[in-house]
């Protein structure tokens, strides 16, 4: 049970770091369609950070569900 809590804590911290490191290029105008930005594919570090965010969120969600069941 303690190892599950440690995994959940570490994955939460890594998830927060990965989210904060992502590009802040999207503005409020882009949310409502006011910005005419061209779609660009993710490359290099941005792509790895995007994938890491998905992996950390899956790990965090999985450990949260398992600790809820136990």
Backbone as CSV, one residue per row, in Angstrom:
resi,resn,N_x,N_y,N_z,CA_x,CA_y,CA_z,C_x,C_y,C_z
1,UNK,0.816,-1.190,0.000,0.000,0.000,0.000,0.863,1.258,0.000
2,UNK,2.001,1.231,0.715,2.874,2.392,0.753,3.524,2.646,-0.599
3,UNK,3.900,1.581,-1.304,4.525,1.743,-2.615,3.557,2.361,-3.611
4,UNK,2.284,2.050,-3.479,1.264,2.620,-4.359,1.132,4.120,-4.123
5,UNK,1.185,4.540,-2.870,1.114,5.965,-2.552,2.344,6.712,-3.064
6,UNK,3.499,6.086,-2.981,4.728,6.710,-3.475,4.680,6.860,-4.988
7,UNK,4.214,5.822,-5.684,4.089,5.890,-7.148,3.112,6.983,-7.547
8,UNK,2.010,7.092,-6.821,1.012,8.108,-7.132,1.567,9.516,-6.884
9,UNK,2.307,9.701,-5.813,2.892,10.999,-5.514,3.933,11.401,-6.556
10,UNK,4.799,10.469,-6.910,5.835,10.759,-7.908,5.217,11.051,-9.269
11,UNK,4.206,10.265,-9.659,3.567,10.508,-10.950,2.818,11.830,-10.955
12,UNK,2.245,12.241,-9.824,1.566,13.534,-9.745,2.556,14.683,-9.899
13,UNK,3.708,14.574,-9.247,4.728,15.624,-9.349,5.271,15.707,-10.771
14,UNK,5.551,14.552,-11.379,6.051,14.553,-12.756,5.007,15.059,-13.739
15,UNK,3.737,14.773,-13.486,2.669,15.268,-14.343,2.557,16.783,-14.247
16,UNK,2.658,17.332,-13.061,2.618,18.784,-12.886,3.786,19.448,-13.607
17,UNK,4.970,18.877,-13.472,6.156,19.434,-14.134,6.004,19.373,-15.649
18,UNK,5.514,18.251,-16.170,5.349,18.107,-17.616,4.327,19.089,-18.157
19,UNK,3.262,19.340,-17.417,2.245,20.297,-17.868,2.791,21.716,-17.838
20,UNK,3.537,22.049,-16.797,4.071,23.409,-16.699,5.162,23.696,-17.726
21,UNK,5.855,22.661,-18.196,6.921,22.866,-19.176,6.416,22.981,-20.610
22,UNK,5.156,22.678,-20.834,4.638,22.729,-22.199,4.557,24.160,-22.694
23,UNK,4.530,24.295,-23.997,4.528,25.600,-24.650,3.279,26.390,-24.286
24,UNK,3.465,27.657,-23.992,2.341,28.523,-23.661,1.941,29.371,-24.859
25,UNK,2.026,28.827,-26.043,1.736,29.566,-27.259,0.263,29.811,-27.504
26,UNK,-0.613,29.037,-26.924,-2.043,29.211,-27.143,-2.559,30.335,-26.264
27,UNK,-3.180,31.308,-26.900,-3.726,32.427,-26.145,-5.226,32.265,-25.966
28,UNK,-5.828,33.184,-25.255,-7.261,33.118,-24.998,-8.033,33.306,-26.302
29,UNK,-7.514,34.110,-27.211,-8.180,34.307,-28.498,-8.223,33.041,-29.323
30,UNK,-7.234,32.186,-29.148,-7.200,30.927,-29.881,-8.271,29.952,-29.432
31,UNK,-8.724,30.103,-28.198,-9.760,29.212,-27.684,-11.070,29.446,-28.416
32,UNK,-11.376,30.706,-28.697,-12.643,31.059,-29.328,-12.542,31.176,-30.844
33,UNK,-11.428,30.805,-31.402,-11.268,30.811,-32.852,-10.849,32.158,-33.410
34,UNK,-10.428,33.077,-32.579,-10.050,34.398,-33.035,-8.662,34.460,-33.633
35,UNK,-7.884,33.478,-33.421,-6.510,33.465,-33.901,-6.402,32.557,-35.107
36,UNK,-5.800,33.034,-36.166,-5.686,32.249,-37.391,-4.385,31.494,-37.469
37,UNK,-4.043,30.759,-36.470,-2.781,30.030,-36.442,-2.851,28.799,-37.340
38,UNK,-1.729,28.500,-37.968,-1.626,27.332,-38.830,-1.290,26.126,-37.957
39,UNK,-1.922,25.000,-38.242,-1.655,23.784,-37.479,-0.240,23.313,-37.749
40,UNK,0.493,23.056,-36.681,1.851,22.559,-36.819,1.979,21.258,-36.046
41,UNK,2.762,20.346,-36.590,2.981,19.080,-35.893,4.005,19.279,-34.792
42,UNK,3.905,18.460,-33.770,4.843,18.524,-32.661,6.138,17.819,-33.073
43,UNK,7.268,18.423,-32.706,8.556,17.860,-33.069,9.500,17.919,-31.891
44,UNK,10.414,16.997,-31.862,11.503,17.009,-30.895,11.058,16.927,-29.457
45,UNK,11.556,17.867,-28.656,11.285,17.872,-27.228,9.803,18.101,-26.937
46,UNK,9.147,18.911,-27.752,7.723,19.174,-27.554,6.896,17.895,-27.688
47,UNK,7.246,17.052,-28.644,6.534,15.793,-28.835,6.798,14.830,-27.672
48,UNK,8.049,14.760,-27.222,8.390,13.882,-26.102,7.699,14.342,-24.818
49,UNK,7.606,15.651,-24.632,6.929,16.185,-23.460,5.432,15.902,-23.513
50,UNK,4.858,15.973,-24.705,3.441,15.668,-24.904,3.148,14.200,-24.578
51,UNK,3.998,13.310,-25.068,3.824,11.877,-24.807,4.054,11.574,-23.326
52,UNK,5.046,12.232,-22.708,5.307,12.028,-21.291,4.122,12.473,-20.443
53,UNK,3.458,13.557,-20.850,2.278,14.018,-20.127,1.170,12.981,-20.174
54,UNK,0.980,12.370,-21.324,-0.042,11.330,-21.458,0.311,10.118,-20.595
55,UNK,1.571,9.709,-20.623,2.000,8.540,-19.847,1.850,8.798,-18.351
56,UNK,2.283,9.979,-17.884,2.173,10.296,-16.463,0.719,10.386,-16.018
57,UNK,-0.146,10.904,-16.883,-1.557,10.996,-16.508,-2.203,9.612,-16.437
58,UNK,-1.813,8.703,-17.325,-2.344,7.333,-17.277,-1.861,6.620,-16.016
59,UNK,-0.583,6.796,-15.675,-0.050,6.182,-14.462,-0.756,6.741,-13.227
60,UNK,-0.944,8.068,-13.197,-1.608,8.675,-12.051,-3.055,8.205,-11.932
61,UNK,-3.767,8.169,-13.042,-5.158,7.711,-13.020,-5.241,6.242,-12.601
62,UNK,-4.339,5.430,-13.101,-4.339,4.008,-12.745,-4.077,3.780,-11.271
63,UNK,-3.091,4.494,-10.723,-2.806,4.326,-9.287,-3.924,4.888,-8.429
64,UNK,-4.584,5.948,-8.888,-5.706,6.491,-8.121,-6.873,5.511,-8.102
65,UNK,-7.144,4.881,-9.221,-8.227,3.903,-9.269,-7.922,2.663,-8.425
66,UNK,-6.675,2.202,-8.485,-6.289,1.026,-7.707,-6.352,1.342,-6.209
67,UNK,-5.883,2.528,-5.812,-5.945,2.862,-4.381,-7.376,3.083,-3.923
68,UNK,-8.264,3.495,-4.826,-9.681,3.632,-4.477,-10.311,2.273,-4.257
69,UNK,-9.948,1.300,-5.081,-10.512,-0.049,-4.962,-9.999,-0.733,-3.690
70,UNK,-8.706,-0.529,-3.392,-8.116,-1.172,-2.203,-8.474,-0.362,-1.024
